[in-house]
Amino acid sequence: MKTLVETAAAVANLTVSPVDLVEQALAAVEPVQAACNAFTVVMADEARALAKDLAEIDPIGPLHGVPIAIKDLYDVRGYRTTGCCAAYLDRPVASADSAVAAKLRAAGAIFIGKTNQHELACGATSQVSCFGPVLNPFDTDRIPGGSSGGSGVAVASGVVKMAMGSDTGGSIREPASMCGVTGLKPTHGAVSLRGAMPMIPAFDSGGALAITAEDCLLVHRLLAGYDDGDPFSRVDATARDNPETVRGLRLGIPRRMYQRIDPEVRAAVDGAAWVLSELGITLVELDGPDPDEASASWNTRWADVANCYRDLWDDDRPSDAIKRLLAIGRNISGPDHARGLETHRIVQREFRRAFERADILLAPTTPYPAPRIDAEDVPVEGGTLDVHYGGAVRLTMLANLAGLPALSIPVGFTSGGLPIGAQVIGPEFSEALICAVGSAYQAETYWHLRRARVGALEG
């Protein structure tokens, strides 16, 4: 199975045509869409026309002629951006690309469609969408994770080699983990979100879901950079250089992030730590940030969501779930919001202390594998965790609170055949470092190459 990097190289070497790649992707969409509902719109005519044009010219960028997908909260010129909310189905089509779409287009990528997601990115299941729920391609009775569920499915099923997602509390990494693909949440502010629908602007990040860590880093390097049109953009947004070797790195094991997890998740992540130790990485036991303390403060940020979507306060078209969240956000007091901000600062300090003893951290991505679509709670060590109200993002949101980059990589499967992910977390702007660790692990394992039962036959 070719990765994004390998596919781009094949186009550049003229061993495969953009026309053939687009036709393969469009052929794969139909069965995947019927089984999993991964897309909100398929751009077949435009993709075919662009593929024909790109096949006749020299490469214009690193993704020349490669079909990709993009989450339906990024503006793509000529198409409506809905956030999968019924209130926005009649919005005008976008007259210009978002910053992300513009950079991908300039790199030569071909959009074949916009992916389905949890409504307004405000959920971890991708079951709430005006286009209908997204289903997991490994087991269509289960969720794919959210909110970038359609993007995770599009990659896991082999429709595309890369799909863009966004991550506010885990919305790239959670579907990456539950769909068995790789996903990179960059440092906050490293990738411009101009032209993208917000959730919590102080935490929102844009990144790729793909097959390998190398793929994710390629996309990140194309997207990262300062943009004066985004108030959260960082001047020092470019990822640092790749390390020459991972040998000698100190890998922190933040034990508070290993509490209340599924036993099979624990075993798989422990196995990943062992593989990395065999590569010459030193394991360091740490306390790390406290997920329970952070979870309580996270809920105060629904005030930010309510502020972003004031136009929906009296609108009957959003789902009941979104209406409830907006009502919660409207009723959060100033003192409660301030207390939440203080907890965020505590989380940041705990990460800084951890990075005094370790170069990177390794933890489970999600505390449990993909739950069934009708599940309310999931058993874990020491009790249960909820599915719909923060349980799934209990471990991912910590990196968002601290603004840190985090990479989810597949590290195994349950006895029932469900993917398991682990996240590599690093200091600010260490995307190259965490992707190097992910690549080193993926060079020794094959979990990231296992595709879903629903999907394309092409390798």
Rosetta blueprint (number, residue, H / E / L):
1 M L
2 K L
3 T L
4 L H
5 V H
6 E H
7 T H
8 A H
9 A H
10 A H
11 V H
12 A H
13 N L
14 L L
15 T L
16 V L
17 S L
18 P H
19 V H
20 D H
21 L H
22 V H
23 E H
24 Q H
25 A H
26 L H
27 A H
28 A H
29 V H
30 E H
31 P H
32 V H
33 Q H
34 A H
35 A H
36 C H
37 N L
38 A L
39 F E
40 T E
41 V E
42 V E
43 M L
44 A H
45 D H
46 E H
47 A H
48 R H
49 A H
50 L H
51 A H
52 K H
53 D H
54 L H
55 A L
56 E L
57 I L
58 D L
59 P L
60 I L
61 G L
62 P L
63 L L
64 H L
65 G L
66 V L
67 P E
68 I E
69 A E
70 I E
71 K E
72 D L
73 L L
74 Y E
75 D L
76 V L
77 R L
78 G L
79 Y L
80 R L
81 T L
82 T L
83 G L
84 C L
85 C L
86 A H
87 A H
88 Y H
89 L L
90 D L
91 R L
92 P L
93 V L
94 A L
95 S L
96 A L
97 D L
98 S L
99 A H
100 V H
101 A H
102 A H
103 K H
104 L H
105 R H
106 A H
107 A L
108 G L
109 A L
110 I E
111 F E
112 I E
113 G E
114 K E
115 T E
116 N L
117 Q L
118 H L
119 E H
120 L H
121 A H
122 C L
123 G L
124 A L
125 T L
126 S L
127 Q L
128 V L
129 S L
130 C L
131 F L
132 G L
133 P L
134 V L
135 L L
136 N E
137 P L
138 F L
139 D E
140 T L
141 D L
142 R E
143 I L
144 P L
145 G L
146 G L
147 S L
148 S L
149 G H
150 G H
151 S H
152 G H
153 V H
154 A H
155 V H
156 A H
157 S L
158 G L
159 V L
160 V L
161 K L
162 M E
163 A E
164 M E
165 G E
166 S E
167 D E
168 T L
169 G L
170 G L
171 S L
172 I L
173 R H
174 E H
175 P H
176 A H
177 S H
178 M H
179 C H
180 G L
181 V L
182 T E
183 G E
184 L E
185 K E
186 P L
187 T L
188 H L
189 G L
190 A L
191 V E
192 S L
193 L L
194 R L
195 G L
196 A E
197 M L
198 P L
199 M L
200 I L
201 P L
202 A L
203 F L
204 D L
205 S E
206 G E
207 G E
208 A E
209 L E
210 A E
211 I L
212 T L
213 A H
214 E H
215 D H
216 C H
217 L H
218 L H
219 V H
220 H H
221 R H
222 L H
223 L H
224 A E
225 G L
226 Y L
227 D L
228 D L
229 G L
230 D L
231 P L
232 F L
233 S L
234 R L
235 V L
236 D L
237 A L
238 T L
239 A L
240 R L
241 D L
242 N L
243 P L
244 E L
245 T L
246 V L
247 R L
248 G L
249 L L
250 R E
251 L E
252 G E
253 I E
254 P E
255 R H
256 R H
257 M H
258 Y H
259 Q L
260 R L
261 I L
262 D L
263 P H
264 E H
265 V H
266 R H
267 A H
268 A H
269 V H
270 D H
271 G H
272 A H
273 A H
274 W H
275 V H
276 L H
277 S H
278 E H
279 L L
280 G L
281 I L
282 T E
283 L E
284 V E
285 E E
286 L E
287 D L
288 G L
289 P L
290 D L
291 P H
292 D H
293 E H
294 A H
295 S H
296 A H
297 S H
298 W H
299 N H
300 T H
301 R H
302 W H
303 A H
304 D H
305 V H
306 A H
307 N H
308 C H
309 Y L
310 R H
311 D H
312 L H
313 W L
314 D L
315 D L
316 D L
317 R L
318 P L
319 S L
320 D H
321 A H
322 I H
323 K H
324 R H
325 L H
326 L H
327 A H
328 I H
329 G H
330 R H
331 N L
332 I L
333 S L
334 G H
335 P H
336 D H
337 H H
338 A H
339 R H
340 G H
341 L H
342 E H
343 T H
344 H H
345 R H
346 I H
347 V H
348 Q H
349 R H
350 E H
351 F H
352 R H
353 R H
354 A H
355 F H
356 E H
357 R H
358 A L
359 D L
360 I E
361 L E
362 L E
363 A E
364 P E
365 T L
366 T L
367 P L
368 Y L
369 P L
370 A L
371 P L
372 R E
373 I L
374 D L
375 A L
376 E L
377 D E
378 V E
379 P E
380 V E
381 E L
382 G L
383 G E
384 T E
385 L E
386 D E
387 V L
388 H L
389 Y L
390 G L
391 G L
392 A L
393 V L
394 R L
395 L L
396 T L
397 M H
398 L H
399 A H
400 N H
401 L H
402 A H
403 G L
404 L L
405 P L
406 A E
407 L E
408 S E
409 I E
410 P E
411 V E
412 G E
413 F E
414 T L
415 S L
416 G L
417 G L
418 L L
419 P E
420 I E
421 G E
422 A E
423 Q E
424 V E
425 I E
426 G L
427 P L
428 E L
429 F L
430 S L
431 E H
432 A H
433 L H
434 I H
435 C H
436 A H
437 V H
438 G H
439 S H
440 A H
441 Y H
442 Q H
443 A H
444 E H
445 T L
446 Y L
447 W H
448 H H
449 L H
450 R L
451 R L
452 A L
453 R L
454 V L
455 G L
456 A L
457 L L
458 E L
459 G L
